[in-house]
Amino acid sequence: MRAFLGVVMAVCVLLAPAHAQKKKRMDPAECSWCKNDPALLAGAGLVSHGGFAFGKKGSDTEKVEALLSSLDIVWLESEHYRLGFGIGPLPKPKLEEKKKLIAELTRLKEVLPTVAPENLNLDVWMRAHLYAQRLEDLYKRFGELTGVTGMRFAAGMGKTAGGYMGEGPYLGMKEKYEILVLPNEVAQKDFLIEHAGLQVTRTQRWHYTDRGAIAAIVHIRQAKLREDSALHAHLGAQMAHNLFDGLKSYNYDTPIWIHSGLAHYMEREIDPMNNSFDADEGSTFETTSKTNWKAEVYKLVASNQAPRMAELVSLKNYGELKINAHFVVWSMVDYLATEKPEALAKFVQGLKSNFNEQGLPTGANLPDWHRKQFGECLGMNYNQFDEAWRQFVMSRYRGNPKKEDGPGPLGPGGLPLRPGG
């Protein structure tokens, strides 16, 4: 498994404890929208407002609250996620965000009748409910892209009648996927020191191997994450990474190009104005404020400067993925999702099905396994794929203006997954 560490940003020196004042836990009965009513929660596809296991082995929501005692955290467990949301009410949304929010709240009203879609003054309880809905939408979208919707995964047995399908029911993971959203880097460092032994000030993905859980820990003092749309998109990228790793259980690493390509693709479906970038321990990484990636890819292909698949598949870490490669791997997933969606799904599943003679997952001979799956699932070798993708770009991306570029925010960088445990 990869052992990555996010690039550490400069932090202020704090002489006083960050969480010295203990606060009473937020009472779920105060949720204006569900009142912690079991029937309303069940009807909305939710389990509870806590408590539940969260973080390292032996920890739960109560222990996290004790650690971050100055914060008000709303907990919410959905069908596939456990969410800790500690960042307060929704700031006044931008004009372009309002239509999206109203549509999402209209959906939420179907299961929580007191929701008023036209009222965008969302308290922290409603934001938590909204993000639980968004996370489940991301789970569904990942299932669509990878063809695993409705697929039966193991329930703690490792194998099913059809072969190895992971170690648990959540795409193959034993535990639900965990997300903790925090207000600042101090809170994130406090959590990560306790739960992962890290001092990281950027978004951190973490695999709790002894629990069979994969988590994303995010604070919003990065880039534009205080804006709702940027945070939503950023979590889209993190869930793409975590769900891909969790598919059939996280037993070995899959190629950088498809990991980043899927993450960029799911993030940019939500908001192409906000883009996230990964980094490795001790490495530098490149970001960009450019938002019209079609124009960038078209330019690269037209000038014959686009990286080739043979180059991309050889990348060993995220630090080797330069900006032009970020554009290209996103575009390659766009090509497959648009022109060959069934082949893309088969390919992703195939990459996660590298088994030994006993039918158990192995990380052995991954370059050969990738080449084999590429041919069997996509029906092309690397050179043929390059040519087909180039033709797609030249026909589909032609004429994309570059007027979007310039004002787009720099996305957060240094977003690694570490094995944990």
C-alpha positions in Angstrom: 0.0 0.0 0.0 1.1 3.6 -0.6 2.6 5.4 2.3 2.0 9.0 1.4 2.3 12.1 3.5 0.6 15.4 2.6 2.8 18.5 2.0 2.8 20.5 5.2 1.7 24.1 5.0 3.1 26.8 7.3 1.0 27.1 10.5 0.7 29.8 13.1 2.4 29.2 16.5 -0.2 28.7 19.1 0.8 29.1 22.7 -2.5 28.1 24.3 -4.2 24.7 23.9 -6.5 24.6 20.9 -9.3 22.8 22.6 -9.1 23.8 26.2 -12.7 24.7 26.8 -14.9 21.6 26.9 -18.4 22.0 25.5 -21.5 20.0 25.9 -22.2 17.6 23.0 -24.7 18.9 20.5 -28.1 17.3 21.2 -29.4 15.5 18.1 -32.9 16.2 19.4 -32.2 19.9 18.5 -31.9 19.0 14.8 -34.7 21.1 13.3 -35.1 18.8 10.4 -35.3 15.3 11.8 -35.5 15.8 15.6 -33.4 12.6 15.8 -36.7 10.8 15.1 -35.9 7.1 14.2 -38.7 7.0 11.7 -37.7 10.2 9.9 -34.0 9.1 9.9 -34.9 5.7 8.5 -37.1 7.2 5.8 -34.2 9.4 4.8 -31.9 6.4 4.5 -30.0 7.5 7.7 -29.1 5.5 10.7 -28.4 8.0 13.5 -26.9 11.2 14.7 -24.3 9.2 16.6 -22.6 7.8 18.5 -20.7 5.3 16.5 -17.2 4.0 16.0 -15.0 6.7 14.3 -11.2 7.0 13.8 -8.7 4.6 15.2 -9.6 1.3 16.7 -11.4 1.8 20.0 -12.4 5.3 19.3 -15.9 6.7 18.7 -17.7 9.9 18.3 -17.7 10.7 22.0 -13.9 10.3 22.2 -13.5 12.5 19.2 -15.6 15.2 20.8 -13.5 14.9 24.0 -10.4 15.4 21.9 -11.8 18.4 19.9 -13.8 19.7 22.8 -14.1 23.3 21.7 -15.9 22.3 18.5 -19.6 21.7 17.7 -19.6 18.6 15.6 -22.8 17.2 14.1 -22.5 13.4 13.5 -24.6 11.6 10.9 -24.5 8.0 9.7 -26.0 7.1 6.4 -26.1 3.9 4.5 -22.5 3.9 3.4 -20.9 6.8 5.4 -20.1 8.1 8.8 -19.8 11.9 8.8 -18.5 14.3 11.3 -19.4 17.9 10.3 -17.9 20.6 12.4 -17.8 23.8 10.4 -20.9 25.7 11.2 -23.8 27.3 9.2 -23.7 27.8 5.4 -22.1 31.2 4.4 -24.2 33.3 2.1 -24.2 31.4 -1.1 -23.1 32.9 -4.4 -25.7 33.5 -7.0 -24.5 30.6 -9.2 -24.8 28.3 -6.2 -28.4 29.0 -5.3 -30.0 27.0 -8.1 -28.0 24.0 -7.2 -28.8 24.3 -3.5 -32.5 24.7 -4.1 -32.6 21.6 -6.3 -30.7 19.6 -3.6 -33.0 20.8 -0.8 -36.1 20.1 -2.9 -34.9 16.4 -3.0 -34.2 16.5 0.7 -37.7 17.8 1.4 -39.1 14.5 0.0 -37.7 12.7 3.1 -37.5 15.5 5.6 -40.8 17.4 5.2 -39.8 20.5 7.3 -37.1 21.5 4.8 -37.9 24.8 3.0 -35.9 24.7 -0.3 -36.1 28.4 -0.8 -34.6 29.2 2.6 -30.8 29.0 2.1 -30.0 30.1 5.6 -28.8 26.6 6.5 -27.8 25.8 10.0 -25.1 23.1 10.8 -27.7 20.4 11.2 -29.1 21.0 7.7 -25.6 21.2 6.2 -24.8 17.8 7.7 -28.0 16.4 6.2 -27.2 18.0 2.8 -23.7 16.5 2.8 -24.9 13.1 3.8 -27.1 13.2 0.7 -24.2 14.5 -1.4 -22.0 11.7 -0.2 -24.5 9.0 -1.0 -24.9 10.6 -4.5 -21.1 10.2 -4.9 -21.3 6.6 -3.8 -24.0 6.1 -6.4 -22.0 7.9 -9.1 -18.9 5.8 -8.4 -21.1 2.7 -8.7 -22.3 3.9 -12.1 -18.9 4.6 -13.4 -17.4 1.3 -12.2 -20.4 -0.9 -12.9 -20.7 -2.1 -9.3 -24.1 -0.8 -8.5 -26.2 -3.6 -7.0 -23.2 -5.9 -6.9 -23.0 -8.2 -3.8 -19.9 -7.8 -1.8 -18.5 -10.0 1.0 -20.0 -9.7 4.5 -16.9 -10.4 6.5 -16.1 -13.7 4.7 -13.6 -12.5 2.1 -15.1 -14.7 -0.7 -18.5 -15.0 -2.2 -19.8 -17.8 -4.4 -18.4 -15.8 -7.4 -14.9 -15.3 -6.0 -13.2 -12.8 -3.8 -15.2 -9.6 -3.3 -13.5 -8.0 -0.4 -13.7 -8.2 3.4 -17.0 -6.5 4.0 -20.3 -5.1 2.5 -19.2 -1.5 1.7 -17.7 -2.1 -1.8 -15.6 -4.7 0.0 -14.6 -2.8 3.1 -15.6 -4.0 6.5 -16.6 -0.5 7.7 -18.4 2.5 6.3 -16.4 5.3 4.7 -15.6 8.1 7.2 -15.4 11.8 6.6 -14.4 14.5 9.1 -14.8 18.1 8.1 -13.1 20.6 10.4 -12.8 24.4 10.7 -9.1 24.8 10.7 -5.7 23.1 10.4 -5.2 23.1 14.2 -8.2 20.9 14.7 -7.0 18.6 11.9 -3.5 18.3 13.4 -5.0 17.5 16.8 -7.1 14.8 15.3 -4.4 13.3 13.1 -1.8 13.2 15.8 -4.1 11.2 18.0 -5.6 9.0 15.3 -2.8 8.5 12.7 0.4 9.8 14.3 0.7 12.5 11.7 1.1 16.3 11.7 -0.5 17.2 8.4 -2.2 20.4 7.5 -3.7 19.4 4.2 -6.5 17.0 3.5 -5.5 13.5 4.6 -6.9 10.2 3.4 -6.2 7.3 5.8 -6.7 3.6 6.0 -7.4 2.2 9.4 -6.2 -1.3 8.6 -7.2 -2.9 11.9 -10.8 -1.7 11.5 -11.1 -2.1 7.8 -12.2 1.6 7.4 -11.0 4.3 5.0 -11.3 8.0 6.0 -10.9 11.5 4.7 -10.0 14.3 7.1 -10.5 17.8 5.7 -10.2 21.3 7.0 -11.7 24.3 5.2 -8.9 26.8 5.6 -7.4 25.4 2.4 -7.8 27.2 -1.0 -11.5 28.0 -1.4 -13.0 25.2 0.7 -15.0 27.7 2.8 -17.1 28.0 -0.2 -19.8 25.3 -0.3 -19.3 24.3 -4.0 -15.6 24.0 -3.6 -15.9 21.8 -0.5 -18.5 19.6 -2.3 -16.2 19.2 -5.3 -13.2 18.5 -3.1 -15.0 15.8 -1.2 -16.0 14.3 -4.6 -12.3 13.9 -5.4 -11.5 12.3 -2.0 -14.4 9.9 -2.3 -13.3 8.8 -5.8 -9.9 7.9 -4.3 -11.3 6.2 -1.2 -14.1 4.3 -3.0 -11.6 3.1 -5.6 -9.2 1.9 -3.0 -12.0 0.3 -1.0 -13.4 -1.6 -4.0 -12.9 -5.3 -3.2 -11.1 -4.1 -0.1 -7.8 -2.1 0.0 -5.2 -4.8 -0.6 -2.8 -3.2 -3.1 -2.3 0.0 -5.0 -3.7 0.7 -8.5 -2.0 2.9 -11.1 -1.7 6.6 -10.4 -3.1 7.6 -13.8 -6.5 6.0 -13.3 -6.7 7.0 -9.7 -6.1 10.7 -10.4 -8.2 10.6 -13.6 -11.3 9.2 -11.8 -10.8 11.7 -8.9 -10.5 14.7 -11.3 -13.5 13.4 -13.3 -15.8 13.1 -10.3 -14.7 16.4 -8.9 -15.1 18.3 -12.1 -18.6 16.9 -12.6 -19.5 18.8 -9.5 -17.6 22.0 -10.1 -14.9 22.4 -12.8 -13.8 25.7 -11.2 -12.3 23.8 -8.3 -9.6 21.2 -8.7 -7.6 19.2 -6.2 -4.1 17.7 -6.5 -2.2 15.0 -4.7 1.3 14.9 -3.4 3.7 12.4 -1.8 5.8 12.6 1.3 8.7 15.1 0.9 7.8 15.9 -2.7 6.7 19.0 -4.5 3.6 19.1 -6.5 2.1 21.2 -9.2 -1.3 22.9 -9.2 -3.0 25.2 -11.6 -5.8 27.8 -11.5 -6.8 26.9 -15.1 -10.3 25.6 -15.3 -11.0 25.0 -19.0 -9.1 21.7 -19.1 -10.6 20.8 -22.5 -8.7 23.7 -24.1 -5.5 22.6 -22.4 -5.8 19.0 -23.5 -6.7 20.1 -27.1 -3.6 22.2 -27.2 -1.4 19.4 -25.9 -2.7 16.9 -28.5 -2.6 19.4 -31.4 1.1 20.1 -30.6 1.9 16.4 -30.0 3.0 17.1 -26.4 0.5 15.0 -24.6 1.9 12.3 -22.3 1.4 8.8 -23.7 -0.3 5.9 -21.9 3.0 4.0 -21.7 4.5 7.0 -19.8 1.5 7.4 -17.5 1.2 3.8 -16.5 4.9 3.9 -15.3 4.3 6.7 -12.8 5.2 5.5 -9.3 3.9 8.3 -7.2 1.7 11.4 -7.3 4.8 13.7 -7.3 5.6 12.5 -10.8 2.2 13.6 -12.1 2.8 17.0 -13.7 0.1 19.5 -14.6 -0.1 18.4 -18.2 -0.5 14.9 -17.1 -3.3 15.9 -14.7 -5.1 17.4 -17.7 -4.6 14.3 -19.7 -5.6 11.6 -17.2 -8.8 13.5 -16.6 -9.4 13.6 -20.3 -8.7 9.9 -20.7 -11.3 9.0 -18.1 -13.7 11.5 -19.9 -13.1 9.6 -23.1 -13.7 6.2 -21.6 -16.8 7.4 -19.6 -18.2 9.0 -22.7 -17.3 6.5 -25.5 -16.7 3.2 -23.6 -18.5 3.3 -20.3 -19.0 -0.5 -20.1 -15.3 -1.1 -20.9 -14.3 1.5 -18.3 -16.3 -0.3 -15.6 -14.9 -3.7 -16.6 -11.3 -2.2 -16.6 -11.7 -0.7 -13.1 -13.1 -4.0 -11.8 -10.3 -5.9 -13.5 -7.6 -3.8 -12.0 -9.0 -4.7 -8.5 -9.1 -8.4 -9.4 -5.4 -9.3 -9.4 -5.6 -12.7 -7.6 -3.1 -15.4 -6.8 -3.5 -19.1 -7.3 -5.6 -19.3 -4.1 -8.0 -16.7 -5.5 -6.8 -14.0 -3.0 -5.7 -10.4 -3.9 -2.0 -9.8 -4.7 0.0 -6.8 -5.7 2.4 -8.9 -7.7 3.3 -8.1 -11.3 0.9 -5.1 -11.5 2.4 -3.6 -14.7 1.8 -6.9 -16.5 -1.7 -7.1 -14.9 -2.5 -3.6 -16.1 -1.5 -4.3 -19.6 -3.5 -7.6 -19.6 -6.7 -5.8 -18.3 -6.1 -3.0 -20.8 -6.2 -5.3 -23.7 -9.0 -7.6 -22.4 -11.3 -4.9 -21.2 -10.6 -2.0 -23.5 -9.8 -4.0 -26.6 -6.7 -1.9 -27.4 -3.0 -1.8 -26.7 -1.4 1.4 -25.4 -0.6 2.9 -28.8 -4.1 2.1 -30.1 -5.6 3.8 -27.1 -3.5 6.9 -27.5 -4.7 7.3 -31.1 -8.4 6.7 -30.2 -8.2 9.2 -27.3 -6.4 11.7 -29.5 -9.2 11.5 -32.1 -11.8 11.9 -29.4 -10.0 15.1 -28.2 -9.7 16.6 -31.6 -13.3 16.0 -32.4 -14.9 16.8 -29.0 -12.8 19.5 -27.5 -12.3 21.7 -30.6 -13.4 25.3 -30.2 -13.5 25.3 -26.3 -12.8 29.0 -25.4 -10.3 29.8 -22.7 -12.3 32.6 -21.1 -12.8 30.5 -18.0 -9.1 30.5 -17.2 -7.5 32.9 -14.7 -10.0 33.5 -11.9 -10.3 29.9 -10.9 -8.9 29.0 -7.4 -5.8 26.9 -6.8 -7.0 23.6 -5.5 -5.7 22.0 -2.3 -2.6 19.8 -2.8 -1.1 17.0 -0.8 -4.0 14.7 -0.5 -2.5 11.3 0.2 -3.8 7.9 1.3 -1.7 6.2 4.0 -2.1 2.6 5.2 -2.6 3.5 8.8 -2.8 0.9 11.5 
